[in-house]
Amino acid sequence: MINDPAIDEIRQIRHNISAEFDHDPKKLYSYYKQVEDKLRSTGKYIFWDNGPKMVKSSLHPS
């Protein structure tokens, strides 16, 4: 595996942020949601708001 210093730095930063929230997914999600809301409110960034769509399958009738 090729060692990429930029990727290593990103991973370390992500790990440090996670550690600030005790590696708790709910706390981490809340933090990232607050960051997202703050960035959205500036109007400087474009966000993709189309989430995944449910597809009806003939294999699993409802």
C-alpha atoms as an extended CHARMM CRD file, in Angstrom:
* protein
*
        62  EXT
         1         1  MET       CA              0.0000000000        0.0000000000        0.0000000000  PROA      1               0.0000000000
         2         2  ILE       CA              1.3040000000        3.4270000000       -0.9470000000  PROA      2               0.0000000000
         3         3  ASN       CA              1.6660000000        5.8020000000        1.9720000000  PROA      3               0.0000000000
         4         4  ASP       CA              0.1630000000        9.2090000000        1.1430000000  PROA      4               0.0000000000
         5         5  PRO       CA              0.9930000000       11.9320000000        3.6920000000  PROA      5               0.0000000000
         6         6  ALA       CA             -2.1110000000       13.9690000000        2.7850000000  PROA      6               0.0000000000
         7         7  ILE       CA             -4.4080000000       10.9790000000        3.3840000000  PROA      7               0.0000000000
         8         8  ASP       CA             -2.6000000000       10.1810000000        6.6340000000  PROA      8               0.0000000000
         9         9  GLU       CA             -3.1100000000       13.7720000000        7.7830000000  PROA      9               0.0000000000
        10        10  ILE       CA             -6.8220000000       13.6770000000        6.9290000000  PROA      10              0.0000000000
        11        11  ARG       CA             -7.2360000000       10.4000000000        8.8180000000  PROA      11              0.0000000000
        12        12  GLN       CA             -5.4460000000       11.8300000000       11.8480000000  PROA      12              0.0000000000
        13        13  ILE       CA             -7.6340000000       14.9460000000       11.8330000000  PROA      13              0.0000000000
        14        14  ARG       CA            -10.7870000000       12.8210000000       11.5490000000  PROA      14              0.0000000000
        15        15  HSD       CA             -9.5830000000       10.6130000000       14.4050000000  PROA      15              0.0000000000
        16        16  ASN       CA             -8.8520000000       13.6700000000       16.5700000000  PROA      16              0.0000000000
        17        17  ILE       CA            -12.3140000000       15.1110000000       15.9240000000  PROA      17              0.0000000000
        18        18  SER       CA            -13.8790000000       11.7490000000       16.7570000000  PROA      18              0.0000000000
        19        19  ALA       CA            -11.8550000000       11.5550000000       19.9710000000  PROA      19              0.0000000000
        20        20  GLU       CA            -13.2170000000       14.9600000000       21.0510000000  PROA      20              0.0000000000
        21        21  PHE       CA            -16.6560000000       13.3280000000       21.1010000000  PROA      21              0.0000000000
        22        22  ASP       CA            -15.5320000000       10.0910000000       22.7890000000  PROA      22              0.0000000000
        23        23  HSD       CA            -15.8780000000        8.2710000000       19.4410000000  PROA      23              0.0000000000
        24        24  ASP       CA            -19.6540000000        8.3700000000       20.0230000000  PROA      24              0.0000000000
        25        25  PRO       CA            -21.4360000000        8.2860000000       16.6310000000  PROA      25              0.0000000000
        26        26  LYS       CA            -24.4370000000       10.2560000000       17.9090000000  PROA      26              0.0000000000
        27        27  LYS       CA            -22.2730000000       13.0370000000       19.3470000000  PROA      27              0.0000000000
        28        28  LEU       CA            -20.1260000000       13.0710000000       16.2230000000  PROA      28              0.0000000000
        29        29  TYR       CA            -23.1740000000       13.2640000000       13.9470000000  PROA      29              0.0000000000
        30        30  SER       CA            -24.5390000000       16.1490000000       16.0180000000  PROA      30              0.0000000000
        31        31  TYR       CA            -21.2260000000       18.0000000000       15.6970000000  PROA      31              0.0000000000
        32        32  TYR       CA            -21.0510000000       17.5080000000       11.9240000000  PROA      32              0.0000000000
        33        33  LYS       CA            -24.6990000000       18.5510000000       11.5780000000  PROA      33              0.0000000000
        34        34  GLN       CA            -23.9360000000       21.8000000000       13.4430000000  PROA      34              0.0000000000
        35        35  VAL       CA            -20.9590000000       22.4170000000       11.1460000000  PROA      35              0.0000000000
        36        36  GLU       CA            -23.1650000000       21.7490000000        8.1150000000  PROA      36              0.0000000000
        37        37  ASP       CA            -25.8780000000       24.1190000000        9.3460000000  PROA      37              0.0000000000
        38        38  LYS       CA            -23.2900000000       26.8420000000        9.9740000000  PROA      38              0.0000000000
        39        39  LEU       CA            -21.7920000000       26.4170000000        6.4990000000  PROA      39              0.0000000000
        40        40  ARG       CA            -25.2490000000       26.3970000000        4.8820000000  PROA      40              0.0000000000
        41        41  SER       CA            -26.1740000000       29.6460000000        6.6210000000  PROA      41              0.0000000000
        42        42  THR       CA            -23.2200000000       31.4650000000        5.0260000000  PROA      42              0.0000000000
        43        43  GLY       CA            -24.5660000000       30.9010000000        1.5180000000  PROA      43              0.0000000000
        44        44  LYS       CA            -21.0110000000       30.3040000000        0.2670000000  PROA      44              0.0000000000
        45        45  TYR       CA            -21.4140000000       26.5890000000       -0.3220000000  PROA      45              0.0000000000
        46        46  ILE       CA            -23.6570000000       24.3850000000       -2.4220000000  PROA      46              0.0000000000
        47        47  PHE       CA            -25.0560000000       21.2500000000       -0.8190000000  PROA      47              0.0000000000
        48        48  TRP       CA            -26.5390000000       18.2100000000       -2.5120000000  PROA      48              0.0000000000
        49        49  ASP       CA            -29.9160000000       17.6210000000       -0.8760000000  PROA      49              0.0000000000
        50        50  ASN       CA            -31.1350000000       14.6440000000       -2.8910000000  PROA      50              0.0000000000
        51        51  GLY       CA            -30.8250000000       11.7060000000       -0.5670000000  PROA      51              0.0000000000
        52        52  PRO       CA            -31.2800000000        8.0660000000       -1.4530000000  PROA      52              0.0000000000
        53        53  LYS       CA            -34.6260000000        7.1020000000       -2.9310000000  PROA      53              0.0000000000
        54        54  MET       CA            -36.6690000000        4.0410000000       -2.0670000000  PROA      54              0.0000000000
        55        55  VAL       CA            -37.0780000000        1.6430000000       -4.9570000000  PROA      55              0.0000000000
        56        56  LYS       CA            -39.9330000000       -0.8220000000       -4.9930000000  PROA      56              0.0000000000
        57        57  SER       CA            -38.7310000000       -4.3070000000       -5.6990000000  PROA      57              0.0000000000
        58        58  SER       CA            -40.7850000000       -7.0760000000       -7.2310000000  PROA      58              0.0000000000
        59        59  LEU       CA            -38.7090000000       -9.4750000000       -5.1300000000  PROA      59              0.0000000000
        60        60  HSD       CA            -40.1320000000       -8.1260000000       -1.8880000000  PROA      60              0.0000000000
        61        61  PRO       CA            -43.7870000000       -7.1710000000       -2.3620000000  PROA      61              0.0000000000
        62        62  SER       CA            -45.1840000000       -4.9490000000        0.3420000000  PROA      62              0.0000000000
